[in-house]
């Protein structure tokens, strides 16, 4: 177990160093997040639908599509100079590779969300401060869910043509559940409802995470081996 | 140290390996010569564990940790320095933390890359990249080296230096398997020579006292008669 996690951390650290050194995808995702929030802010009629009703969906649509940028590049960077082949020849276990990629993607998406959340508050003027901790919990649980599935699909499509197009097409149906749970939980938190009304959605998100991290770990070796 | 029996693998109707068997002991170097599409790369990938053969088996004592692999690509990350790449791969191959730096320094020095250690890989020339790839393959001191067209991109001096290095590794009891379509490359290193065509070894024999010209003539006969 220690070796498994140690190798996963080695892969994740390498990915994060590469990303923070090039900043290509990170900057793109942050700019994308700011642009989408700006477009939604100015592109809606505030008298037609109350901000508080619309804001949770906007937040999660923004985070989901920004995360796609991270997920797309997760295995793309292993194609450079055939590094994926080197990883597969090495004693690195397939499970460590998956966990490493998952950790790096979580770090990447976490940074995008950390930038996106204050922008969301700024643009939509929603009362986040009183529910900040539970909201961070919802974001963390939902992010683990869709990044775990996204990391698996990213590996599946990386050697296909039109990988960047294939990933959202394959992934979005699997995101319906966690996104629904996350939007419902976020809506209740922002509406000032008691935490007891949110706990059910949190449990569902946690269950989704457990199931899909386990399934992805089982399936991942079959997606990368020839 | 390395053994394979009855290897067979096909890509659809194209047979890449057809009943290949071999056994190599420490200190042996097998040079596999064959035209393009003969199945040399597939054989090396099967030996490296990258491809599971449809029939037969291949075993290397010590498993993946014992393998040093040089494929068609460098497996190096362009935005990491040469040294950072070596430290990453050393970590994946389980080299203890305290030894990684020492090993990396020694390999860089042996391959004449000390002054390039801090240089990011994408800025290296083709020849230097190939040397860095060799450094990556050697950083964990493998007992078996699988080399697929290792002389590609090297100038005459670097190719001669590589031959000397491989000779030293053979002298140190390492097993080398070298695949190339060019008989002049590496023939002096070989203790055993195989000619491969349409996935089969049409000849596998000790090199004996045969020189490059003799082997080239035998190769031409073998691949045209088969």
Interface residues (C-beta under 8 A of the other chain):
Chain A: X3 X7 X10 X11 X14 X17 X18 X21 X22 X77 X80 X81 X82 X83 X85 X86 X87 X88 X89 X90 X91 X92 X225 X226
Chain B: X45 X48 X49 X50 X51 X52 X63 X64 X65 X67 X69 X71 X72 X73 X74 X75 X76 X77 X78 X79 X80 X84 X88 X89 X91 X92 X93 X94 X121 X136
